[in-house]
Amino acid sequence: MPAPISTPSGAGWTTLASRPILNLVSTLQKTRCTPAEYLALEEKAAYKSQYFDGGIFAMAGESPEHSAITVNVSSALKNHLAGRPCRPYSSDLMISVLPTGLRTYADVSVVCGKPEHDPEVKVAVTNPCVLVEVLSPSTEAFDLGTKASHCRKIPALKCLVYIPSTRSHVQVFERLTDVSWSVRDYSRPEERIHIACLGVELTVEEIYRGVDLPPETLLQAAG
């Protein structure tokens, strides 16, 4: 029987019955994959998947709004960090959470200094200092729950930024200690979002520029 391919749902992992990658997994003739086998499958797959505890979990596709916000954030960070030892990366960069074994992706990642690599999955980096997640309705609970609990265990991580794709509301979590984080919320277009570990400021308007949000969400942000 082929290994289960799953996708995030709510706070846990839920199996999907049919995905193209099933044909690849079935060649392994087992229900669990090693990190090396996951990487081999990931290199052949038409879409990205996460890996945890021997299971492969398909990631949802992006809406136009989701993609536009990702480009806005990545472009802004690239401009702000030009000439500095910190570099933003796209959603194609695999992130490895060594303390828990999760291999995943963020919409935007920032690494300061030389990238450090997972010894089992060489293409994955282990030392992002900032992760940016653009939230979709279908994955928001997972991203803010299960995935966040894993990512906070990355020793180098100092900041998590969450940006809903359907409303103007940015949350910035910054590490205070190994186990505690502060959180700040931003909604109004003119508000400046400070990412302390990078010494960078972005505005809410800059993040959502060119994105058509429902009118009611804009009124809520203005209020």
MIMAR-29159 format. One record per residue (C-alpha): residue number from 0; x, y, z. Coordinates in steps of 0.5 Angstrom, whole numbers. Example, Ala and Ser with C-alpha at 12.3 -4.5 7.8 and 13.67 -1.06 7.14 Angstrom:
<pos: 0&X: 25&Y: -9&Z: 16>
<pos: 1&X: 27&Y: -2&Z: 14>
This chain:
<pos: 0&X: 0&Y: 0&Z: 0>
<pos: 1&X: 3&Y: 7&Z: -2>
<pos: 2&X: 5&Y: 12&Z: 4>
<pos: 3&X: 0&Y: 17&Z: 6>
<pos: 4&X: 0&Y: 24&Z: 3>
<pos: 5&X: -3&Y: 29&Z: 7>
<pos: 6&X: -5&Y: 36&Z: 7>
<pos: 7&X: -5&Y: 41&Z: 13>
<pos: 8&X: -12&Y: 42&Z: 16>
<pos: 9&X: -14&Y: 45&Z: 23>
<pos: 10&X: -9&Y: 44&Z: 28>
<pos: 11&X: -7&Y: 37&Z: 25>
<pos: 12&X: -5&Y: 33&Z: 19>
<pos: 13&X: -11&Y: 30&Z: 15>
<pos: 14&X: -10&Y: 25&Z: 9>
<pos: 15&X: -11&Y: 26&Z: 2>
<pos: 16&X: -14&Y: 21&Z: -2>
<pos: 17&X: -11&Y: 22&Z: -9>
<pos: 18&X: -5&Y: 26&Z: -11>
<pos: 19&X: 0&Y: 25&Z: -17>
<pos: 20&X: 6&Y: 24&Z: -12>
<pos: 21&X: 2&Y: 18&Z: -10>
<pos: 22&X: 5&Y: 14&Z: -16>
<pos: 23&X: 12&Y: 16&Z: -14>
<pos: 24&X: 11&Y: 14&Z: -7>
<pos: 25&X: 8&Y: 7&Z: -9>
<pos: 26&X: 15&Y: 5&Z: -12>
<pos: 27&X: 18&Y: 5&Z: -5>
<pos: 28&X: 13&Y: 0&Z: -2>
<pos: 29&X: 13&Y: 2&Z: 5>
<pos: 30&X: 8&Y: 7&Z: 9>
<pos: 31&X: 14&Y: 11&Z: 12>
<pos: 32&X: 19&Y: 15&Z: 8>
<pos: 33&X: 26&Y: 17&Z: 10>
<pos: 34&X: 29&Y: 24&Z: 10>
<pos: 35&X: 33&Y: 22&Z: 4>
<pos: 36&X: 27&Y: 18&Z: 0>
<pos: 37&X: 23&Y: 25&Z: 2>
<pos: 38&X: 28&Y: 29&Z: -2>
<pos: 39&X: 28&Y: 24&Z: -8>
<pos: 40&X: 20&Y: 25&Z: -8>
<pos: 41&X: 20&Y: 32&Z: -7>
<pos: 42&X: 25&Y: 33&Z: -13>
<pos: 43&X: 21&Y: 30&Z: -18>
<pos: 44&X: 14&Y: 32&Z: -15>
<pos: 45&X: 10&Y: 38&Z: -19>
<pos: 46&X: 8&Y: 41&Z: -12>
<pos: 47&X: 12&Y: 42&Z: -5>
<pos: 48&X: 10&Y: 38&Z: 0>
<pos: 49&X: 12&Y: 38&Z: 8>
<pos: 50&X: 16&Y: 32&Z: 11>
<pos: 51&X: 15&Y: 30&Z: 19>
<pos: 52&X: 16&Y: 23&Z: 22>
<pos: 53&X: 16&Y: 19&Z: 16>
<pos: 54&X: 10&Y: 22&Z: 13>
<pos: 55&X: 9&Y: 27&Z: 7>
<pos: 56&X: 4&Y: 32&Z: 7>
<pos: 57&X: 2&Y: 36&Z: 1>
<pos: 58&X: 2&Y: 44&Z: 1>
<pos: 59&X: -4&Y: 48&Z: -2>
<pos: 60&X: -3&Y: 52&Z: -8>
<pos: 61&X: -3&Y: 59&Z: -8>
<pos: 62&X: -9&Y: 64&Z: -9>
<pos: 63&X: -7&Y: 71&Z: -13>
<pos: 64&X: -7&Y: 75&Z: -7>
<pos: 65&X: -3&Y: 70&Z: -3>
<pos: 66&X: 2&Y: 70&Z: -9>
<pos: 67&X: 2&Y: 78&Z: -9>
<pos: 68&X: 3&Y: 79&Z: -2>
<pos: 69&X: 9&Y: 74&Z: -2>
<pos: 70&X: 12&Y: 78&Z: -8>
<pos: 71&X: 11&Y: 85&Z: -4>
<pos: 72&X: 14&Y: 82&Z: 2>
<pos: 73&X: 20&Y: 79&Z: -1>
<pos: 74&X: 22&Y: 85&Z: -6>
<pos: 75&X: 21&Y: 90&Z: 0>
<pos: 76&X: 26&Y: 86&Z: 4>
<pos: 77&X: 31&Y: 85&Z: -1>
<pos: 78&X: 31&Y: 93&Z: -2>
<pos: 79&X: 32&Y: 94&Z: 5>
<pos: 80&X: 37&Y: 89&Z: 6>
<pos: 81&X: 41&Y: 90&Z: 0>
<pos: 82&X: 49&Y: 91&Z: 2>
<pos: 83&X: 48&Y: 87&Z: 9>
<pos: 84&X: 49&Y: 80&Z: 11>
<pos: 85&X: 42&Y: 78&Z: 11>
<pos: 86&X: 38&Y: 75&Z: 5>
<pos: 87&X: 31&Y: 74&Z: 4>
<pos: 88&X: 29&Y: 67&Z: 0>
<pos: 89&X: 23&Y: 65&Z: -4>
<pos: 90&X: 18&Y: 60&Z: -2>
<pos: 91&X: 22&Y: 55&Z: -6>
<pos: 92&X: 27&Y: 54&Z: 0>
<pos: 93&X: 26&Y: 48&Z: 4>
<pos: 94&X: 27&Y: 50&Z: 12>
<pos: 95&X: 29&Y: 44&Z: 17>
<pos: 96&X: 27&Y: 44&Z: 24>
<pos: 97&X: 32&Y: 40&Z: 27>
<pos: 98&X: 29&Y: 39&Z: 34>
<pos: 99&X: 23&Y: 36&Z: 31>
<pos: 100&X: 24&Y: 33&Z: 25>
<pos: 101&X: 20&Y: 38&Z: 21>
<pos: 102&X: 22&Y: 39&Z: 13>
<pos: 103&X: 17&Y: 45&Z: 11>
<pos: 104&X: 17&Y: 52&Z: 7>
<pos: 105&X: 15&Y: 59&Z: 9>
<pos: 106&X: 13&Y: 64&Z: 4>
<pos: 107&X: 19&Y: 68&Z: 5>
<pos: 108&X: 25&Y: 66&Z: 9>
<pos: 109&X: 31&Y: 71&Z: 12>
<pos: 110&X: 38&Y: 68&Z: 13>
<pos: 111&X: 43&Y: 72&Z: 16>
<pos: 112&X: 50&Y: 70&Z: 15>
<pos: 113&X: 52&Y: 63&Z: 12>
<pos: 114&X: 46&Y: 58&Z: 11>
<pos: 115&X: 47&Y: 52&Z: 15>
<pos: 116&X: 44&Y: 46&Z: 12>
<pos: 117&X: 41&Y: 40&Z: 14>
<pos: 118&X: 46&Y: 34&Z: 15>
<pos: 119&X: 40&Y: 29&Z: 12>
<pos: 120&X: 37&Y: 34&Z: 7>
<pos: 121&X: 42&Y: 38&Z: 4>
<pos: 122&X: 38&Y: 43&Z: 0>
<pos: 123&X: 34&Y: 45&Z: 7>
<pos: 124&X: 37&Y: 50&Z: 11>
<pos: 125&X: 37&Y: 50&Z: 19>
<pos: 126&X: 38&Y: 57&Z: 21>
<pos: 127&X: 33&Y: 62&Z: 18>
<pos: 128&X: 32&Y: 68&Z: 23>
<pos: 129&X: 26&Y: 71&Z: 20>
<pos: 130&X: 20&Y: 67&Z: 17>
<pos: 131&X: 14&Y: 70&Z: 14>
<pos: 132&X: 8&Y: 66&Z: 13>
<pos: 133&X: 2&Y: 69&Z: 8>
<pos: 134&X: -4&Y: 66&Z: 11>
<pos: 135&X: -10&Y: 63&Z: 7>
<pos: 136&X: -17&Y: 61&Z: 10>
<pos: 137&X: -15&Y: 53&Z: 9>
<pos: 138&X: -9&Y: 53&Z: 12>
<pos: 139&X: -9&Y: 59&Z: 17>
<pos: 140&X: -11&Y: 55&Z: 23>
<pos: 141&X: -5&Y: 50&Z: 22>
<pos: 142&X: 0&Y: 55&Z: 20>
<pos: 143&X: -1&Y: 59&Z: 27>
<pos: 144&X: -2&Y: 52&Z: 31>
<pos: 145&X: 2&Y: 46&Z: 29>
<pos: 146&X: 7&Y: 49&Z: 24>
<pos: 147&X: 8&Y: 55&Z: 29>
<pos: 148&X: 10&Y: 50&Z: 35>
<pos: 149&X: 15&Y: 47&Z: 31>
<pos: 150&X: 18&Y: 53&Z: 28>
<pos: 151&X: 19&Y: 56&Z: 34>
<pos: 152&X: 24&Y: 51&Z: 36>
<pos: 153&X: 29&Y: 53&Z: 31>
<pos: 154&X: 35&Y: 56&Z: 35>
<pos: 155&X: 36&Y: 61&Z: 30>
<pos: 156&X: 29&Y: 64&Z: 29>
<pos: 157&X: 28&Y: 71&Z: 32>
<pos: 158&X: 22&Y: 73&Z: 28>
<pos: 159&X: 15&Y: 70&Z: 25>
<pos: 160&X: 11&Y: 74&Z: 21>
<pos: 161&X: 4&Y: 72&Z: 19>
<pos: 162&X: 0&Y: 76&Z: 14>
<pos: 163&X: -7&Y: 74&Z: 12>
<pos: 164&X: -9&Y: 74&Z: 5>
<pos: 165&X: -16&Y: 76&Z: 6>
<pos: 166&X: -16&Y: 82&Z: 11>
<pos: 167&X: -11&Y: 87&Z: 13>
<pos: 168&X: -8&Y: 85&Z: 19>
<pos: 169&X: -1&Y: 83&Z: 20>
<pos: 170&X: 2&Y: 80&Z: 26>
<pos: 171&X: 9&Y: 80&Z: 28>
<pos: 172&X: 12&Y: 75&Z: 34>
<pos: 173&X: 19&Y: 76&Z: 36>
<pos: 174&X: 23&Y: 72&Z: 41>
<pos: 175&X: 24&Y: 74&Z: 48>
<pos: 176&X: 27&Y: 68&Z: 51>
<pos: 177&X: 27&Y: 60&Z: 49>
<pos: 178&X: 20&Y: 59&Z: 51>
<pos: 179&X: 17&Y: 66&Z: 50>
<pos: 180&X: 15&Y: 71&Z: 45>
<pos: 181&X: 12&Y: 78&Z: 44>
<pos: 182&X: 6&Y: 79&Z: 39>
<pos: 183&X: 4&Y: 86&Z: 36>
<pos: 184&X: -1&Y: 87&Z: 31>
<pos: 185&X: -2&Y: 92&Z: 25>
<pos: 186&X: -8&Y: 93&Z: 21>
<pos: 187&X: -8&Y: 101&Z: 18>
<pos: 188&X: -5&Y: 102&Z: 12>
<pos: 189&X: 0&Y: 107&Z: 15>
<pos: 190&X: 2&Y: 103&Z: 21>
<pos: 191&X: 10&Y: 101&Z: 20>
<pos: 192&X: 12&Y: 94&Z: 22>
<pos: 193&X: 18&Y: 94&Z: 26>
<pos: 194&X: 22&Y: 87&Z: 25>
<pos: 195&X: 27&Y: 89&Z: 30>
<pos: 196&X: 32&Y: 83&Z: 29>
<pos: 197&X: 33&Y: 86&Z: 22>
<pos: 198&X: 33&Y: 93&Z: 23>
<pos: 199&X: 28&Y: 94&Z: 18>
<pos: 200&X: 21&Y: 97&Z: 17>
<pos: 201&X: 15&Y: 96&Z: 13>
<pos: 202&X: 8&Y: 99&Z: 12>
<pos: 203&X: 2&Y: 95&Z: 12>
<pos: 204&X: 0&Y: 99&Z: 5>
<pos: 205&X: 7&Y: 96&Z: 2>
<pos: 206&X: 5&Y: 89&Z: 4>
<pos: 207&X: -2&Y: 89&Z: 1>
<pos: 208&X: 0&Y: 94&Z: -5>
<pos: 209&X: -4&Y: 92&Z: -11>
<pos: 210&X: -8&Y: 87&Z: -7>
<pos: 211&X: -16&Y: 87&Z: -8>
<pos: 212&X: -18&Y: 86&Z: -1>
<pos: 213&X: -26&Y: 85&Z: 1>
<pos: 214&X: -28&Y: 92&Z: 3>
<pos: 215&X: -31&Y: 90&Z: 9>
<pos: 216&X: -24&Y: 88&Z: 12>
<pos: 217&X: -21&Y: 95&Z: 10>
<pos: 218&X: -27&Y: 99&Z: 14>
<pos: 219&X: -25&Y: 94&Z: 20>
<pos: 220&X: -18&Y: 96&Z: 19>
<pos: 221&X: -19&Y: 104&Z: 18>
<pos: 222&X: -23&Y: 103&Z: 25>
